[in-house]
């Protein structure tokens, strides 16, 4: 039986339709890609063989306007909103003032289809209450259908000690509840968060203790993976699983993170998707996971939200990636990477306001329709500027970047 908080009843359609898409993402805290690549991790390897593995990054543009601390809550919010910290406004684990105008994947899912079921299984309560903002009016008053968290406050069941082993026990309880909910109820969108690996990294750095924690997490993920495979055998469901981490670690000791060093920014993504596009193998970003999940679930994202997203889906069909803009003297250079060779043109829009961030509307001006194959475009702003928001529009997507004069 599921814990009382997870009990949920629903009806299923008997119509003969295509497999119903389901998505689940797992954040295993604080593991740089170089460590994942050197350990024997049979569950992650099996999932990789079903889909793929790639190095990825977090931290935004290291020396630019979207520079984002490589800190846990910051990374989680970058994932679920598809934006960097300059937009979602979470800068540390205090989560002081999230900007809920940048919708997270759970809000998007419920807005797209109110009948979709959502779930979180987490070793950290703030993921639900502060980042998703469950029940908060300014976060869309979203309610999750399944929730299993806050165990870090249960000191009776999980007595706290300096060795932090109680966190591994909580991770185990979280995984067990998640696997059971998948097997019995199959939420449409699920977030699983595991913490113990980061604790061992902070305590011991690059060490046997850290590596053992990662191997244990791989075994825990195996419970969820087996539940997903059983669902696909028994029911007409098409599951996407995405496993990643929120940040790397410092190169000197492996104990620290938060800065912009290569290893602190170095993350990874493992997925079972058989619908990966070429962006997946081009070092995708933390912010690319949200639009990838949305693509798999066929979610409808409101146009104003789409225009603000920093991420590019690595699942399904996309046109361009790596949009960036730089100012040189009195001109601006816009560049992108063409992924769809059949795309002839794209349209550039600009705005000198950022009203969206405060709940308003930005008036975009059409600048020009340009050749997609050129992968660059120069323009001269009409007047002296300090900030320009740039959106590239194609038949399949919007992509957003800023140019900010220092």
N, C-alpha and C positions, 0 to 999 in steps of 0.2 A: 504493500500500500504506500501511496505517496504521503509525505507529511501533509498535515491539514492545510497548510498555507498553499499547497500546490494542487489541491483537488480542483478539478475543472471538468465540466461536462460540455460536450458539443455534439452536433450532428454532422454527418458527412453526406455529401451528395452521392447518389448512386449512378449519376450520369457517366457515360463512357467518355471521359475526357482525357486530354494529355496528362502525363504525370504532374502532380502538383508540386511546384517548387517550394523547397524549404531551405533555410539558411541558418548556419550556426558559426559564430566566430569565437575563438579562444585566444585570450591574451595570457601568455606565460611570461611573468615579469622578469625583465632585466637580463636577457641572454643575447650577447652579440653573436653575429652570424658565424664568426670564426670558431666559436665553441660548438655551436650546433653541428658544424661541418666535420668536426673531428671526433665526435662521440658516436657510439653505436646506439641508435635510437630507432628500434624496429617499427614502432607505430608511425612515427613521422616518415620513415622511409617508405612504408606501405602506402601512406596517403600521397606522398610525392610520386610514387610509381603510378598511382591512379590518375594524377593530374600533373603537378609540377612543384618545383622548389626554386626560389630565387632570392638573391640578396636584395635588400630594400634599405630605405633610409627614413629617418625621422629628423626633426629639428628645423624644418623649413629651409629657406635660403640662408645659408650659414652667415653670410655677410650682408644680407639684404633686409627688406622691409618685413619679411615673414619669418625672420629668425625666431626660433621657438625653443625654449629650454628642453633638454632631454631628461625630463622628469616625468614620473609615472602618470599622475592625473592629467598632465598636459597632453601626453601621448594618447591616453585613452580618449580624451575629448577630440583630439585631432582625428582619430579613427572614426568615431561615431558621427562627427559633423562633416567630415570631408574638407575641413578648413584648418589653417594654421592658427597659432595663438593670437596673431594680430587681429583676427576676426572673432574667434570664440572666447577670447579674453580669460582663459584659464592659464595662469603663469606658474603655478606651483601646486603643491598638494593641499594647500589651504582652501582652494576653490572659492575664492572670496566673492567674485562677481561674474559668474558665467554670463556670456551674452547669448541668451536663448533665441535671439532673432535668427541665428544660424541653426537651423533645425537639425536635430540628430536623426539617425536612421529609424529609431522607434517612433518618433513623431511623424516622420514621413510615411512609415508603413501604415500607421493608423489613419492618417489623412487619405492615403491612397485607397485603403480598403479597411473599413472599421471592423470587418469580420476576421481580419488576420489576428492570430494569437501571438503574443510576444512574451519573452521570458528572460530572466536574468538569474544566474547562479554565480555568486560572487563571494570572495573572501574579504570584500571591503564594501561596507554599506553605502559609502558616499557615491559609488558608481551609479546607484539607482537614485538616491535622494538628492544628490547635488549635480551630477553630470547630466543624467537623463532628466532630472528635475521632476520626478514622478509626482503628479498631483498639483504641481505649481501652475497657476494660471498663465504666467508669462512664459512658461515652457510648454504651453499647449494643453495643460490639464491631462496629460497622458497617464493612463493606468496600464500597468503591465498585468498580463493574465496569470503569469507564474512568477514567483519571486522566492528566492532562497538565499538569504544573506544575513548579515549582522551577527554572525556567530563569533566574531572577534570580541563581542561584548559578553559572551557566555563563559564566564570564568569557572562555573561549576562543571560543565561538561568538558571544557577545554582549559584546565588550569594553566595560567601563564607562568613561563619561566624564561630566564635569560637566554637559554639555548634556542629559543624560538621554534622548537619542535611542535608546539601546539598549533602553529600555523600550517604545518604539513598535515596535521590531523584535520584541520578545518578544510584545507584543500581537498582532502579525501572525502569528507562529508559532502562538499559542494559537488564534486564529480559524481559521486554515487547518486545524489538527488537529480543531477542533470541527466544522467544516463537513464534513470528510471522514468523521468518525465518524457524523454524522447521516446522510449520504448512504449509507454502507455498513452501519451497524449500528443506527442509530436508537434510542439509549438512551431509556428511558421518562421519566427525569427528569434534566435536565442544568442545571448552573450554569456560566456563562461570566463571567469577571471580566476587565475591561480597566482598566489603571491610568494610561496616559500622559496622559489629559486632566487628571487631578489634578496630575501633575507640572508640566504647563505652567501650570496655575492658580497653584500655589505660586510658580513662578519668575517669571511674567510678569503675573499677575492678569488682569483683564479686558483682553484684548489680542488682536491678530491671531494671535499664536502659540497662544493658548488656543483661539480660534475655529477655526483650522486643524486643531488636534488633534481637535476635536469633529467636524469634517467628515471627517477621516480615519477616525475611529471609526465614523461613519455608513457609510462605504464598507466597512469591515471587517464590520460587522453585516450588510451586504448579502450577503456570502458565506454567512452562516448562514441568512438569510432565503431565499435562492435554494435552498439545500439542503432546507429545510423544504418549500418549495412543490413541489419535485421529488418528495419523499417522498409528499406528498399526492396527486400526480398518479398515481404508480406503485403505491401501496399503499393499503390501506384503513386510513388513519390520520387522526386528528383532532388536529392540533398546536395547542397554546397557546404563544405566545411573549409574554413580558413583559419589557420593557426599562425600566430605571429607573436612578436614581443613589442614592448613599448619603448625600449631604449637599449643601447649597448652599455659598455663600461669603460673606465679609463684604461689606457694601455699599460700603465706602470704597475698597478697592483690588481686591477679588476674589482676594486672595492667601491669605486665612486662613479658618479655620472651627473649630468646636469649641464655640461658644457658642450662645445661644438667640435671637439676632436673627432677624427675620422671614426674611431672605435666607439665613441659614445653615440654617434649618429648611425652606426651600422646595425641594421636589423635584418629581418628575413621574413619570408612568407612561404608557407607550405599549404597546398590546397589540393583537393580531389577534382577540381573542375576540368572537364574535358572540352571546355569552350574558351580556352585562354587565347588571347590575341597577342600580337607581337610586343605590346607594351609591357607584358608580364616579364619578359626577359631583358628589359631595358632599365633595370634597377628602379622599380616602382617605389612610391612613397607611402608612408602611413596613411595619408589622406586618400589614396587610391582604393582602399579597401571598401569604404562606404559606398561609392558609386558602383563598385563591382557587385556587392551584395544587392543593391537596388536593381541592377541590371538582371541578375539571376531571378529575383523575385518579381520582375516585371512591374516595379513600382512606378507610379506616376508622381514625379517630383514637380511641385509648382514652379513655374518659370522664374519668378524672382529668386527662389532658392537655388535653382540650377545655375543662374547667372553668377552666383557668389561662390560656388564650389571650386576648390583648388584641385580636387582629385580627378583622375581619369580612370575609367573602368578598365581593368585588365581582363574582364569577361565580356564576350560578345563583340559587337561591331562598334568601333570608334574611328573617328576621322583624323584627329590630330592629338598631339601631346606636347609637353614641355614648352608651353607658352611662356614667354618672358619678354620684358621690355626694359630698355636702358636709355637714359638720356645722354646725349653728347652735344654739348654746346646748346644750340637752340632747336635741335631735332631729337626725335625719339625713334629708336629702332625696335620694332616688334619682330620676334622670331618664334618659330614653332617647328615641330617635327611632324612631317606628313606620314600618317600610318595607312591611309586609304588611298592607293594609287589611282583610283577612279574619281577622286574628288578634284574637280577643276578649280573651284574658287571657294573663298570664305569671305565673310563680311566682318569688318572691324567696327566696333562701336566704342565710344568713349564717354566718360562722365568725369567732371571735376568735383563732384560731391560724393560723400559717403553717407547719405541719409539712411540707407538700408540698415546700417549698424545701430541706429537709434529707433528703428521701427518705421522709418519713412520710406520714400520712394526716390530713386535716382533717375533723373531724366537723361537717358542715353541718346547721344547724337550719332547717327550713322556717318562714319568717316569715309569708308570706301569698300567696295568689293574688289578683292585682289586675287591674284593667282595663288592657289594653294601650293603648287609645285615650287614656287620661288622660295618658300619657307622663310621669307623675311619681307619686311615692308617698312620704309622710312616715312615719317610724316613730321610736319612742322606745326606745333600747337599754335593756335591763333594768337595767344597772348602769353605773357610770362606765367608760369605755373609752379605750384609746389607739389601738387598731387593730381594724378590722372588715373582713373580706373578704366581698364581696357578689357573688353569682352570680344572674343572671337566666336562667331556663330557659323556653324555648319549644319547640314541637314540632320545630323545625328547628335549634336552636342553643343553646349556652350563651354567656354573655358575662360577663366578670369585671371588677370594679373594686374599689378599696380606698377606705376613708376613714381617714385618719390624723390624729389630733390633734397639732398642733404643740406 
